[in-house]
Amino acid sequence: MMQTPALLATVLAALWTVVPQAASSDDKKPAPQPPGAASEEYRVGPGDKLRIEVYKDPQLSQSVQVRPDGKITLPLVGDLEATGRTPLELREALAKSLKEYITNPTVTVIVVEALASQVFVMGEVSKPGPIQIYGPTTIVQVLAMAGGFKEFANTKDVQVLRPNGNGVQKIRFNYKEALNAETKPFFVRAGDTVIVP
C-alpha cells in the first residue's frame, strides 16, 4: 500500500521508455529478460481468495481460498497446487484436469483477494526480517522497506534465494546497476529470501 506511488512511477517510467521505441521499429530483437523482470505476473500465494469460473457449469464454478499447503480443492479435480502459479498457469492446469470430464472446458481464474505475502531480508540492512508485500513489488522497494543498506554492505552482490520445484534458485542482483534507468525492475516473489552480504 505504501509502495503504490513508487509502483505507479515505475509503470509510468516503463511506458515512457516503451512507447517512443514502438514508434521507431528498427528490427531490433528484444533483449532476453532476466528472472524477475518487469513482465513478471502476479503469482498465487497461500491465503489468496480465488474465483474459479467454468463456462456453462455453475456446479464446478467455485470461490476458493488457497490453503496454507498451497493447494485448492475443486469438484472432479480434487487437490491442485496453486501457489507459485500465475492465474493463467492455474487456469491451464484446471482446464487440463477437467478435460477428462468435459469437452473443451473454458476456465477463468480471478484473484478476488490477494493476501499479504512475505519476503525475508537478511544481512547488511538496517531492519532484517520478514517484509510484507502486497502485489507486484521490486527488490529495490523491499530493500527500502528493510531500512536500506548498512555502511559496509556489498550492494553489487545481493543474492535472492527463490524456492522452486527443484530446490532453491540463486539469483544475483546488483543494486548499483538497478539504479540505471535502462535496467528492467527485478520483482520479488512471495517466499524469496534476499541476502545482503
N, C-alpha and C positions, 0 to 999 in steps of 0.2 A: 504493500500500500504506500509505504514511504517512497519506494523507488519509482512510482508512476511517472513523475515529471522526468526522471532520468531515462526511463524506458521510452517515453514519448519523444524525448530529444534524440535518442538512438535511432528510433524508427524514422523520424523526420530527416536526420542526417543521412541515413541509408537511402531514403527516397531521393534526397537532393543529389546524391552521387550517382544513383542508378538511372534516373530519368534522362539527364543530358547524354549519357553514354548510349542509351537506347536509340536516340535520335541519329547518332552517327555510328552505324554498324559497319565496322572496318573488318569484318570476317575474322574477328578475334575469338579464339576459343576461350570459354570461361575457365578461370583458374580452378584447380581442384580445391574443394573446401576441406579444411581440417576438421577433426572431431569437435563437436560443439560449436559449429559455425552458425552464422546468422539464420540459416534456413531451418535450424533445429525446431521441430514441432513440439507441442506440449505432450508429455508422456504421463500416462495414468499412474497414480500412486495410491497406496493404502488409504482408505477413508474417503476417497473421491466418490461422489454420487453420480451415477450414470443413468441415462435413459436409453434403453435398447428398443428400437422400433423395428419390427419385422413386418414388411408391407403385406397388407391384407390378412394379417394373422394376429388379432388382438390378444389371443391367449399366450402367444410367445413373446409379445411386447411386454417389457418389464422395466420397472425402476429398481436399480440395484445399487448397493454400496460395496466398494472393494474392501474385502476383509483384510485383517492385519497380515494374513499369509499371502496377500497379493492376488487372490483369486476371486472370481464371481461365480455364482451358480445360476443356471438357467434351465428351464424345462427342455428335455430332449438332449441338450448339450452336456448338462452336468457341470462339473467344476472346470473352469478355464482360467489360465493365467492371464491377468490383466495388467499387472504392474510392469512398468518399463516399456509398454507398447503405446504407440500413438493411437488416437481414436480410429484412424484409417486402418492401421495394422490389426487392431482389435476387431473392427468391422469385418475385415477379410477372414480372420480366424473363425469368427462366428458363422459367416456365410459358408465357409468350407465345412464346418461341423454340421451345419443344417442341411447340406446338400444330400445327405443320407436320407433325409425325411421329406424334403421339399425340393421341387424342381426350380432351379434358378432363384434361390431366396434373395430378396433385396433387404439388406440390413442397414440401419442407420444407428450410429453411436453418438450420443450427445453428452458432453460433460456438463452436468447440471450444476454441480458444486465442486470446485477443486479445493480441497483442504490444504492447509499449510504442509509443506514438505520440509525436510531438514537436510542441510549440507553441513558437514563438520569441518571446522578450520582449526589447524594446529600449527605450532611452530612460532616463528618470529612475528607475531601480530599482537596488537595491544589487548584484544579480548578473544583469546582462543575458546573454542567450544562449539556447540551446535548453533546454527543460524537458521531461523525460519524463513522459507522463501514462498512467495505466492505468485504462481505463474512464471513466465519466462524471466530469468534473472541471469545477468552476466557474472563472470568471475570477478570482474572489477567491482561490481556492486556488492558482491559477497565480501570481498576484502575490505571495502569501505565500512560495511556493517560490523566487521570484526575489529574496527578501530584503526585500520591502516597498519603499515609495517613498523616494526621496531627499528632502532638505529642501524643495527648490523645485519638486517635481513638481506638475503640474496634474492633480489627481485627478478633476476634474469633466469632463475631455475626453479620456479614454483612448480610443484607436481600435483596432479589431480589423480587420485585413485578412484576408478569407476568400476563398480561391480557389474559383471555381465554374465551371460550363461556359462562361460568357460572359466570363470575365476574373477580376476581383477585386472583391468586395463590401466596402464600407467600412461598419463598424458602430460607432457611438459608444456609449461606456459611461461612466456617471457613478458613480464609486466611492462618493461621499458618499450618493447615493440608494440604492445597493445595501445600505448598512448599515441601511436602514429595513426593519423586519420585514415590511412589506406587499409589498415588491418580490420578484418571482419571480427565482430564481437564473438567471444567464446562463452557459450551458455552452459551453465552447470545443470546437473540433473539431481533429483532427489536421491540421497544416499551417497553422493560424491564426498570424498574426503580431500580437502585442499591442504597441502603441506607446504609451509614456507620455511626453507632452511635458513 
